[in-house]
Amino acid sequence: KDHPDIAKTLQRLGDATAAQGELDTATGSYSQAVTIRRNHFDYELLADAVYNMGLIAKKNGDLKLAEKSFIEVTEITETTENLDDLRCKAELELGNL
């Protein structure tokens, strides 16, 4: 229940349901993936899931949650190698809120 492979599946489910416009379902999947990623210190994929949650929050008009998510992504990516693109995307989203 708390295995990285389950988080990967949940993240993919979030991607698929978000693409279909099922934002509440996607948020639930991403949220569960985030919890598992935090428990396993998987920062690269954690940042990706939090970023996606921020995009959904923005689409839903929850700008406070979107801002919180994008700020968290910038914090995670500051200490993690190879995530410059994701940090830039999060900073761009913050500038567009």
Steps between C-alpha positions, in 0.01 A plus 500: 500500500797729556730375225665723236344292221155580638591869498607467136166340412308767691694772324425349159134468597506867598650591163237298312202629696624860481530465121137387494393799708427298813686744722366382837600142427840615376554707814422199718746283309774764512438558870548131579812489281640805681457331838687191383772707330555698822528180704765365262686830451448475124540872440515503122166327456358678805569834334327382183188386687482823703542703180208313341288561808582869466386502138171339597451742787557786257247356254249466786555863601669413831786744455611474862556125469659544158743755642582274794564209263722695263701646790551149637623387158756781491618403849532132412680570175752735663660204676453236231717462192358479147175683577579843358228471235233417756615784727478742206151377414388545864650849514323587176169377642556706815553807284175430317276468807 
